[in-house]
Amino acid sequence: MIMARIAQEVRRAYAACAAALVSGGVDLDAIDALGLNVEMPVFTVSQAAQIAGVHPQTLRQYDRLGLVVPQRTGGGARRYTLRDVARLAQAQQLSQDEGINLAGVTHILSLQEENRQLRRQIRHLRRRLDGDSVFEAGMDGEVVEVRQSPFYHVRRRGRAYIAPLQITSGRE
């Protein structure tokens, strides 16, 4: 979906979130919790550059280096997401203020994104944990949910009789 096709109120909400990301007033987790799609490509090169406080040519260089790779429209134009804007702001801060080279910045941003995804997965699993589910590692290492039967807790002579369990994938 291109920025021009988004309602004016939604466009303002994304721009405000992007500005808050750059200023450090909010993080991607908080925006995600609000229900906004941090992966929706809504900003042009000039918009993203202005929000992140960088030159548009810097964005093109970051794209060539694989540091921040925007999505493309059918015509090949770059479109940046809120996640991209956050990465741009962090890349600028790390390289300009901390003096870290771009290879180091790429590695740091990759680790930060991995941590964010893990925190998101933990939140998701906690929401699903409603007392009648247990999460275990599946054969391939993926998290699987094991739903217990209502008869799971039946005890006879001090022993628990385990009814058949329903196993569902942790993926959605």
C-alpha positions as CSV (number, residue, x, y, z in Angstrom):
1,M,0.0,0.0,0.0
2,I,1.4,3.4,-1.0
3,M,1.3,6.4,1.3
4,A,-1.0,8.3,-1.2
5,R,-3.7,5.6,-0.7
6,I,-3.7,5.8,3.0
7,A,-6.3,8.0,4.7
8,Q,-5.1,11.4,5.9
9,E,-5.6,10.5,9.6
10,V,-3.6,7.3,9.3
11,R,-0.9,9.1,7.4
12,R,-0.6,11.6,10.3
13,A,-0.5,8.8,12.8
14,Y,2.4,7.1,11.0
15,A,4.3,10.4,10.6
16,A,3.8,11.1,14.3
17,C,5.0,7.7,15.3
18,A,8.0,8.0,13.0
19,A,8.9,11.3,14.6
20,A,8.5,9.8,18.1
21,L,10.7,6.9,17.1
22,V,13.5,9.3,16.0
23,S,13.2,11.4,19.1
24,G,13.3,8.3,21.3
25,G,9.9,9.0,22.8
26,V,8.6,5.6,21.7
27,D,9.9,2.3,20.4
28,L,8.6,-0.2,17.8
29,D,7.2,-2.5,20.5
30,A,4.9,0.3,21.8
31,I,3.8,1.2,18.2
32,D,3.2,-2.5,17.5
33,A,1.1,-2.6,20.7
34,L,-1.0,0.3,19.4
35,G,-2.0,-1.8,16.4
36,L,-0.1,0.1,13.8
37,N,1.7,-2.0,11.2
38,V,5.5,-1.3,11.6
39,E,6.1,-3.2,8.3
40,M,3.8,-1.1,6.1
41,P,5.8,0.8,3.5
42,V,4.5,4.3,3.8
43,F,7.4,6.8,3.5
44,T,9.1,8.0,0.3
45,V,12.9,8.5,0.3
46,S,12.5,12.3,0.9
47,Q,10.0,11.8,3.7
48,A,12.1,9.1,5.5
49,A,15.2,11.2,5.1
50,Q,13.5,14.3,6.5
51,I,12.0,12.3,9.5
52,A,15.4,10.6,10.3
53,G,17.4,13.8,9.7
54,V,19.6,12.4,7.0
55,H,20.3,13.3,3.4
56,P,18.3,11.3,0.9
57,Q,21.6,10.1,-0.7
58,T,22.5,8.5,2.6
59,L,19.4,6.4,2.4
60,R,20.4,5.3,-1.1
61,Q,23.8,4.4,0.2
62,Y,22.4,2.4,3.1
63,D,20.2,0.6,0.7
64,R,23.2,-0.4,-1.5
65,L,25.1,-1.5,1.6
66,G,22.1,-3.6,2.9
67,L,21.9,-1.6,6.1
68,V,18.3,-0.4,5.6
69,V,16.6,-2.0,2.6
70,P,13.3,-0.4,1.8
71,Q,10.5,-2.1,-0.1
72,R,9.8,-1.2,-3.7
73,T,6.7,-0.2,-5.5
74,G,5.8,-1.7,-8.8
75,G,7.6,1.1,-10.5
76,G,10.8,0.6,-8.4
77,A,10.4,3.5,-6.1
78,R,11.6,3.0,-2.5
79,R,9.1,3.0,0.3
80,Y,10.2,3.0,4.0
81,T,8.4,1.5,6.9
82,L,8.4,2.6,10.6
83,R,10.9,-0.2,11.2
84,D,13.2,1.3,8.5
85,V,12.9,4.8,10.0
86,A,13.9,3.4,13.4
87,R,16.9,1.6,11.8
88,L,17.9,4.8,10.1
89,A,17.8,6.9,13.3
90,Q,19.7,4.2,15.2
91,A,22.3,3.9,12.4
92,Q,22.8,7.6,12.4
93,Q,23.2,7.7,16.1
94,L,25.6,4.8,16.2
95,S,27.8,6.0,13.4
96,Q,27.8,9.7,14.1
97,D,27.6,9.9,17.9
98,E,29.3,6.6,18.8
99,G,31.8,6.5,15.9
100,I,30.9,2.9,15.0
101,N,31.6,1.8,11.4
102,L,28.8,0.7,9.1
103,A,29.7,-3.0,9.4
104,G,29.4,-2.7,13.2
105,V,26.2,-0.7,12.9
106,T,24.7,-3.4,10.7
107,H,25.6,-6.1,13.2
108,I,24.2,-4.1,16.2
109,L,20.9,-3.4,14.4
110,S,20.6,-7.0,13.4
111,L,21.0,-8.1,17.1
112,Q,18.5,-5.4,18.3
113,E,16.0,-6.6,15.8
114,E,16.4,-10.2,16.8
115,N,15.9,-9.2,20.5
116,R,12.8,-7.2,19.5
117,Q,11.4,-10.2,17.7
118,L,12.1,-12.5,20.7
119,R,10.3,-10.1,23.0
120,R,7.4,-10.0,20.7
121,Q,7.2,-13.8,20.6
122,I,7.3,-13.9,24.4
123,R,4.5,-11.4,24.6
124,H,2.5,-13.5,22.1
125,L,3.1,-16.7,24.0
126,R,2.1,-15.1,27.3
127,R,-1.1,-13.8,25.8
128,R,-2.0,-17.3,24.6
129,L,-1.1,-18.9,27.9
130,D,-4.5,-19.0,29.6
131,G,-4.0,-21.8,32.1
132,D,-5.0,-24.7,29.9
133,S,-2.0,-24.6,27.7
134,V,1.6,-25.7,28.0
135,F,4.3,-24.7,25.6
136,E,7.1,-27.1,24.7
137,A,9.8,-27.4,22.1
138,G,8.8,-29.4,19.1
139,M,11.0,-31.9,17.3
140,D,12.4,-29.1,15.0
141,G,13.0,-26.7,17.9
142,E,9.9,-24.7,17.2
143,V,7.6,-23.7,20.0
144,V,4.4,-25.9,20.1
145,E,1.4,-25.4,22.2
146,V,0.1,-28.4,24.0
147,R,-3.5,-28.0,25.1
148,Q,-4.6,-30.1,28.0
149,S,-7.8,-32.0,28.1
150,P,-10.2,-31.0,30.8
151,F,-9.6,-34.5,32.2
152,Y,-5.8,-34.0,32.5
153,H,-6.0,-33.2,36.3
154,V,-8.1,-36.2,37.2
155,R,-6.3,-38.1,40.0
156,R,-6.9,-41.6,41.2
157,R,-5.0,-42.9,44.2
158,G,-2.5,-40.1,44.1
159,R,-1.6,-40.6,40.4
160,A,-2.6,-38.3,37.6
161,Y,-4.2,-39.9,34.6
162,I,-3.2,-38.0,31.5
163,A,-5.9,-37.8,28.8
164,P,-4.8,-37.5,25.2
165,L,-3.3,-34.0,24.5
166,Q,-4.1,-31.8,21.5
167,I,-0.9,-30.4,19.9
168,T,-1.2,-27.3,17.8
169,S,1.6,-25.4,16.2
170,G,2.9,-22.2,17.8
171,R,3.0,-20.6,14.4
172,E,0.1,-18.4,13.2
